[in-house]
Amino acid sequence: MIGSGGGGAVVAAELAESGLDVVLLEQGAYHTKRDFDQNEGTMLPRLFEDAAQRLTEDGAVTILQGRGVGGSTVHNLGYCFRAPQPILELWADEHGVRELGSLTASFERVEQGLHVTQILPEEVNPHNRAIQRGSELLGYHGLVARHNRVGCVRAGFCILGCSYDAKKSMLVTYIPRADRAGARVLADAKVERVEVRRGIKRVRATIGDERGRPAGELDVEAAVVVCCAGAIATPVILQASGLGGDAVGRNLHLHPNLIASGIFPKPIHAYYGIPQSYYIDEFIDLERDPKRGYLLMPIAGYPVLTAASLPGFGRELFSILRDYPRIGGLLALLHDQSSGRVERGSDGRPRITYTLEDADRRQLAQALKRVVEVLWASGAERVIVPYLDGALLLRPEDGTSEIDRRGVREGIIPLSSTHPQSTCRMGEDPSLSVVNSFGETHDTRGLFVADMSVFPTSLGAPPQITTAALADRTARHIAARWSELRA
């Protein structure tokens, strides 16, 4: 296995428990709750690629990805959604993905393995409760979500790693299962390429020291290799290996999101409790149109992340941060049809390009107006819209016409992504896809992909459970075909 996040940990545990000899290579370090000190200066470089500053080539989109054993599940906010049925139907109808009905059993297994439960009313913090009230006042549909926490103390530091092991990430669920079943989990092992000769795969990796500097090399030979390094690193590894075909790295979707912040009349301490428990799905109707729409989700940051997302410098920024206890954010997450590309640069690093289509820009502008209106309805006195050429500070009487005038496009307002996907997409046409319906590359028997890069399209929902379920399905397919694959 290459990568230990939402896909790799599941495949490693399932195959080890089926009796196979499993080696899991993770480029990041192995950290546990003892290392999660709830300090942004420590944890952002410790848990995120490029210290949470990975960018597209034009600098317009920040891409937040996990780095370390457990991958992005260590820092995610715990939303647990199954893939919407209209999306699965789209994958089957337009991309030829077969036997998706078997995902039902996989969903059930991974939800049990991750301890997925309904968030209780008393677990909804004041910030999410305010957003819920505002949504209901406007007549918008929303729901309290499910999550994968047990014994949560509601400290609010989920994005910096759970110091209490209450968030049931891969780090504390599937990775220990893999370990107990005999899998060898090697951290600080960065895979450079996969070589294939006469059916045998040789995975070549660089071993890092405690400071991340190269300290040695490692080769692993295997009959089957499963690449689960994520939608940015997986295509880079395949490109370095000359494997996967021409579609590798294409069709990148980002679920781009933007944020506005409300300043409430009294402190709401949005950073305490479960950060995201409620969401608004009024503006996405996948039954009607499986290719369009957006979700609205509450969001809160700690001081450094909040300051980085707010406009201005010096006195201007300080004047806003004095109201920090009264600030609560709302983000719009776009089910994007725009697509980009990941290419391996000459230095071995990923080059990420992504441009919004006009229709997606219009949807994001509409979503931004809805964000502002919901924040006002939730009780915010003012709303900060962080345009880079001069932030808007809007009161309810101002309306949203200035957003219509400015619009939304790359480079004029901060955009970010936590869900890069689709760069090695599934399908039955080798000219349009990289892997088949069970994650095996079209051009190389025994080479699989099991991460978010296999999604044929944007998912339109938080991807943790879908990633794990597809990985579960792929692992069971490998185990069932083991005698054939090893021959």
C-alpha positions in Angstrom: 0.0 0.0 0.0 1.2 3.5 -0.8 -0.5 6.0 1.6 -2.3 5.5 4.8 -5.3 7.8 4.7 -9.0 7.2 4.0 -8.3 4.6 1.3 -4.9 3.1 2.1 -5.7 2.3 5.8 -8.8 0.5 4.8 -7.1 -1.6 2.1 -4.2 -2.4 4.4 -6.5 -3.6 7.2 -8.8 -5.6 5.0 -6.0 -7.4 3.1 -4.0 -8.1 6.2 -7.1 -9.5 8.0 -7.6 -11.8 4.9 -4.2 -13.3 5.6 -2.1 -11.5 3.0 1.4 -10.1 3.7 0.9 -6.3 3.7 3.5 -3.5 3.7 2.1 0.1 4.0 4.4 3.0 3.1 3.5 6.5 4.3 5.5 9.5 3.3 4.6 11.5 6.4 5.4 10.8 10.0 3.6 8.8 12.6 2.0 11.1 15.2 -0.4 10.2 18.0 -2.5 12.1 20.5 0.6 12.8 22.6 1.9 14.9 19.7 -1.3 16.9 19.1 -0.5 20.0 21.2 -3.4 22.1 19.9 -0.9 24.8 18.7 -1.3 26.0 15.1 2.4 26.8 14.7 3.2 23.2 15.6 0.4 21.2 14.0 -0.1 22.9 10.6 3.4 21.9 9.4 3.1 18.6 11.2 -0.2 17.4 9.8 -0.5 19.2 6.4 1.3 19.0 3.1 3.4 22.1 2.6 2.4 23.3 6.1 -1.1 23.9 4.8 0.2 26.2 2.0 -0.1 24.0 -1.0 -1.3 26.1 -3.9 -2.3 25.8 -7.5 0.2 27.1 -10.0 -1.4 30.6 -10.2 -1.7 30.8 -6.4 -5.5 31.2 -6.6 -6.6 28.1 -4.7 -5.1 26.8 -1.4 -5.3 23.0 -1.2 -5.4 21.5 2.3 -4.2 17.9 2.4 -3.1 15.6 5.2 0.4 14.3 5.6 1.2 11.5 8.0 -0.2 8.2 9.2 -4.0 8.4 8.9 -3.8 11.1 6.2 -6.4 13.8 6.0 -8.7 11.8 8.4 -6.5 13.0 11.2 -7.4 16.7 10.6 -10.8 16.5 9.0 -14.0 17.7 10.7 -15.8 14.4 10.9 -18.7 14.9 8.4 -19.9 11.4 7.4 -21.9 11.2 4.1 -22.5 8.3 1.8 -22.1 9.1 -1.9 -25.5 10.5 -3.1 -27.4 7.9 -5.1 -27.7 10.3 -8.2 -23.9 10.6 -8.3 -23.5 6.8 -8.3 -26.1 6.6 -11.1 -24.2 9.2 -13.0 -20.9 7.2 -12.6 -22.7 4.1 -13.9 -24.5 5.8 -16.8 -21.8 8.1 -18.1 -18.6 6.4 -17.1 -19.6 2.7 -17.2 -18.7 2.0 -13.6 -20.1 -1.5 -12.8 -21.6 -3.2 -9.7 -21.9 -0.1 -7.6 -24.7 -1.8 -5.8 -22.0 -3.7 -3.8 -21.1 -0.3 -2.2 -24.1 -0.7 0.2 -22.3 -3.4 2.2 -19.0 -1.5 2.0 -20.7 1.6 3.4 -22.1 -0.4 6.3 -18.7 -1.9 7.1 -16.8 1.3 7.0 -19.4 3.2 9.0 -19.2 0.5 11.7 -15.4 0.5 11.5 -15.3 4.3 11.9 -18.0 4.4 14.6 -20.3 6.6 12.6 -23.3 8.0 14.7 -25.8 10.8 14.5 -24.7 14.1 16.0 -27.1 14.8 19.0 -28.9 18.1 19.5 -26.9 18.9 22.6 -23.7 18.4 20.6 -24.5 21.3 18.3 -22.5 24.3 19.4 -23.8 27.9 19.6 -22.3 28.8 16.2 -23.8 25.9 14.3 -27.1 26.5 16.2 -27.1 30.1 15.1 -26.6 29.0 11.4 -29.4 26.5 11.8 -31.8 29.2 13.1 -30.8 31.5 10.3 -31.4 28.8 7.7 -34.8 27.9 9.1 -35.8 31.6 9.3 -35.1 31.9 5.6 -36.9 28.6 4.9 -33.8 26.8 3.7 -33.5 23.1 4.2 -30.6 21.8 6.3 -29.7 18.8 8.5 -27.7 17.9 11.5 -25.0 15.6 10.2 -23.5 12.2 11.2 -19.9 12.0 12.4 -17.3 9.6 13.6 -16.6 10.7 17.2 -17.0 8.7 20.4 -16.6 10.4 23.8 -16.0 13.8 22.3 -15.0 16.4 24.9 -15.9 19.2 22.4 -12.6 21.0 22.8 -12.9 22.2 19.2 -9.3 21.4 18.0 -10.4 18.8 15.5 -8.4 20.3 12.6 -5.2 20.1 14.7 -5.5 16.4 15.5 -7.7 15.0 18.3 -5.7 15.0 21.6 -8.3 12.7 23.1 -8.6 10.0 20.4 -12.3 10.7 20.3 -12.4 11.4 16.6 -12.2 7.9 15.0 -9.8 8.7 12.2 -7.9 6.0 10.4 -5.1 6.6 12.8 -7.0 5.1 15.7 -9.3 2.6 13.8 -8.1 0.9 10.6 -4.3 1.5 11.1 -4.4 -0.4 14.5 -6.5 -3.1 12.8 -3.9 -3.5 10.1 -1.1 -3.6 12.6 -2.8 -6.3 14.7 -3.3 -8.4 11.6 0.4 -8.3 10.8 0.7 -5.4 8.3 4.0 -3.6 8.5 3.4 0.2 8.6 6.4 2.3 7.6 6.2 6.0 8.1 8.6 8.6 6.6 8.8 6.5 3.5 8.2 8.6 0.4 7.4 6.5 -2.7 9.2 7.8 -5.8 8.0 5.4 -8.5 6.8 1.9 -9.2 8.7 -0.4 -11.6 7.0 -3.3 -13.3 8.9 -6.3 -14.8 7.3 -9.6 -15.7 4.4 -9.0 -13.4 6.5 -8.1 -10.3 6.2 -4.6 -9.0 9.1 -2.9 -7.3 8.1 0.1 -5.2 11.1 2.5 -4.8 11.0 4.8 -1.8 13.2 7.3 0.0 13.4 7.0 3.8 13.4 10.3 5.7 15.0 11.1 9.1 13.2 12.9 12.0 13.6 16.2 10.2 12.3 14.9 6.9 15.7 14.8 5.2 16.5 11.8 2.9 18.4 9.2 5.0 18.2 6.1 2.8 16.4 4.1 0.2 13.9 1.2 0.4 12.7 -1.2 -2.3 9.6 -3.4 -1.8 8.7 -6.1 -4.3 5.1 -7.2 -4.5 2.6 -9.0 -6.8 0.0 -6.3 -6.1 0.5 -2.6 -5.4 -2.3 -0.3 -4.3 -1.7 3.4 -4.7 -3.6 5.5 -2.1 -1.6 8.7 -1.9 -4.4 11.0 -2.8 -5.5 12.9 -5.9 -2.4 15.0 -6.0 0.4 12.5 -5.1 -1.0 9.4 -6.8 -0.9 10.8 -10.3 2.6 12.1 -9.7 3.8 8.6 -8.7 2.1 7.0 -11.7 3.6 9.7 -14.0 7.1 9.1 -12.6 6.6 5.4 -13.2 5.2 5.8 -16.8 2.1 3.9 -15.8 -1.6 4.5 -15.9 -2.0 6.0 -19.4 -2.6 9.4 -20.8 -5.6 10.2 -18.5 -3.4 10.2 -15.4 -3.6 13.6 -13.7 -6.4 14.9 -15.8 -10.0 15.8 -14.7 -9.0 17.3 -11.3 -12.0 18.5 -9.3 -11.5 20.5 -6.1 -14.8 21.2 -4.5 -13.6 24.8 -4.3 -15.0 26.7 -1.4 -15.1 30.3 -0.2 -15.8 31.8 3.2 -17.5 34.9 4.7 -17.4 35.7 8.4 -20.1 37.1 10.5 -19.6 39.4 13.5 -22.3 38.7 16.1 -23.5 41.1 18.8 -22.3 38.8 21.6 -19.5 36.2 21.9 -20.4 32.9 20.3 -17.0 31.2 20.7 -17.4 29.4 17.4 -14.1 27.6 18.0 -15.5 25.6 20.9 -17.4 22.3 20.4 -17.8 20.3 17.3 -16.8 22.7 14.5 -19.3 21.4 11.9 -22.5 19.7 12.9 -25.1 21.3 10.7 -25.2 21.9 6.9 -27.5 23.5 4.4 -28.4 21.5 1.3 -31.1 23.8 0.0 -29.0 24.7 -3.1 -28.1 21.3 -4.3 -30.7 19.0 -5.8 -28.8 16.0 -7.3 -32.0 14.3 -8.3 -32.9 17.2 -10.6 -29.3 18.0 -11.7 -26.5 15.7 -10.6 -23.9 18.1 -12.0 -24.6 21.4 -10.2 -25.2 22.8 -6.8 -23.4 23.8 -3.5 -23.6 23.1 0.2 -23.3 25.7 3.0 -21.4 24.7 6.1 -20.4 26.5 9.3 -16.7 27.0 9.7 -14.5 28.4 12.5 -10.8 28.9 12.8 -8.2 29.4 15.5 -6.4 32.8 15.8 -3.7 32.2 13.1 -6.1 30.6 10.6 -8.7 33.2 11.2 -6.2 36.0 10.7 -5.0 34.5 7.5 -8.5 34.3 6.1 -9.5 37.8 7.0 -8.6 40.9 5.0 -6.1 43.6 5.8 -2.9 44.0 7.8 -1.7 45.8 10.9 -4.2 48.0 12.6 -6.9 47.1 10.1 -6.6 43.4 10.8 -6.2 44.0 14.6 -9.4 45.9 14.7 -11.2 42.9 13.3 -9.4 40.3 15.5 -10.5 42.2 18.6 -13.9 40.8 17.9 -12.5 37.2 17.6 -14.9 35.7 20.2 -17.8 37.2 18.2 -16.8 35.9 14.8 -18.3 32.8 13.1 -17.9 31.8 9.5 -20.0 30.1 6.8 -18.5 28.4 3.7 -19.9 27.5 0.4 -18.6 24.2 -1.1 -19.2 23.9 -4.8 -20.0 20.7 -6.7 -17.7 21.7 -9.5 -17.8 20.9 -13.1 -14.6 22.8 -13.8 -11.5 20.6 -14.0 -7.8 21.0 -13.7 -4.7 18.9 -14.0 -1.8 17.5 -11.9 1.5 17.0 -13.6 4.9 16.0 -12.2 7.3 18.9 -12.4 11.0 18.6 -13.2 11.8 18.7 -9.5 9.4 15.8 -8.8 6.8 18.1 -7.1 3.2 18.4 -8.4 2.2 21.2 -10.7 -1.5 21.8 -10.1 -3.5 23.8 -12.6 -7.2 24.6 -12.2 -9.5 27.2 -13.9 -13.1 27.8 -13.0 -15.6 27.6 -15.8 -17.9 30.7 -16.1 -20.9 28.6 -14.9 -19.1 27.7 -11.8 -18.0 31.2 -11.2 -21.6 32.3 -11.4 -22.6 29.6 -9.0 -20.0 30.6 -6.5 -21.1 34.2 -6.7 -24.7 33.1 -6.0 -23.5 31.0 -3.2 -21.5 33.9 -1.7 -24.7 36.0 -1.6 -26.6 33.1 0.1 -23.7 32.8 2.7 -24.1 36.5 3.5 -27.8 36.3 3.8 -27.7 33.3 6.1 -25.2 35.0 8.4 -27.4 38.0 8.7 -30.4 35.8 9.4 -28.3 34.0 12.0 -27.9 37.3 13.9 -24.6 38.7 12.5 -24.5 42.5 12.7 -21.8 42.7 10.0 -20.4 40.3 7.5 -16.9 40.4 6.1 -16.4 39.3 2.5 -12.7 39.0 2.0 -12.1 40.3 -1.5 -8.4 40.7 -2.0 -8.7 44.2 -3.6 -10.7 45.6 -0.7 -12.9 43.6 1.7 -16.6 44.2 1.9 -18.0 44.9 5.4 -21.7 44.5 4.8 -24.7 45.2 7.1 -28.2 43.9 6.4 -29.3 47.2 5.0 -26.5 47.2 2.4 -27.8 44.2 0.5 -25.6 42.0 -1.8 -25.5 44.1 -5.0 -21.8 44.7 -4.6 -21.2 41.0 -4.8 -23.1 41.0 -8.1 -20.8 43.8 -9.3 -17.6 42.1 -8.3 -18.5 38.5 -8.9 -16.3 35.6 -8.0 -13.2 34.4 -9.9 -9.7 33.2 -9.2 -7.4 35.9 -7.8 -10.0 38.3 -6.4 -11.2 36.3 -3.4 -9.5 33.5 -1.5 -10.5 30.0 -2.6 -9.6 26.8 -0.9 -10.0 23.1 -1.3 -10.0 20.1 1.1 -11.3 17.5 -1.4 -9.1 17.2 -4.5 -10.4 14.3 -6.5 -10.8 12.5 -9.9 -7.3 12.6 -11.3 -7.2 8.8 -11.8 -10.8 8.3 -12.4 -12.7 5.0 -12.7 -14.4 3.9 -15.9 -14.5 1.1 -18.4 -13.1 3.2 -21.3 -9.3 3.1 -21.1 -9.1 6.3 -23.3 -11.0 8.3 -20.7 -10.2 6.7 -17.4 -7.2 5.3 -15.5 -8.7 2.4 -13.6 -11.6 0.0 -14.1 -14.7 -0.3 -11.9 -12.7 -2.0 -9.1 -9.7 0.4 -9.1 -7.2 -1.7 -11.3 -5.3 0.3 -13.8 -6.2 -0.5 -17.4 -2.6 -0.9 -18.5 -1.0 -2.9 -15.6 -2.5 -6.0 -14.0 -2.1 -5.9 -10.2 -1.7 -2.1 -9.9 -4.7 -0.5 -8.2 -5.7 2.9 -7.0 -7.9 3.3 -4.0 -8.3 7.0 -3.0 -10.3 10.1 -4.0 -8.5 10.2 -7.3 -10.8 7.4 -8.6 -14.0 9.4 -8.4 -15.2 9.8 -12.0 -16.7 13.2 -11.2 -17.0 15.7 -8.4 -18.8 13.9 -5.5 -20.8 16.9 -4.3 -20.5 15.9 -0.7 -17.8 15.4 2.0 -15.8 12.3 0.7 -14.5 10.5 3.8 -17.0 7.6 3.8 -17.2 7.2 0.0 -13.4 7.0 -0.2 -13.3 4.3 2.5 -16.2 2.4 1.0 -14.6 2.3 -2.4 -11.4 1.1 -0.8 -13.2 -1.6 1.1 -14.7 -2.7 -2.2 -11.4 -2.8 -4.0 -9.7 -4.7 -1.1 -12.3 -7.4 -1.2 -12.0 -7.6 -5.0 -8.2 -8.1 -4.6 -8.6 -10.8 -1.9 -11.1 -12.6 -4.1 -8.8 -12.6 -7.1 -5.5 -13.1 -5.2 -4.5 -16.4 -6.8 -5.0 -14.9 -10.2 -3.2 -11.6 -9.4 -0.2 -13.3 -7.9 0.3 -15.7 -10.8 
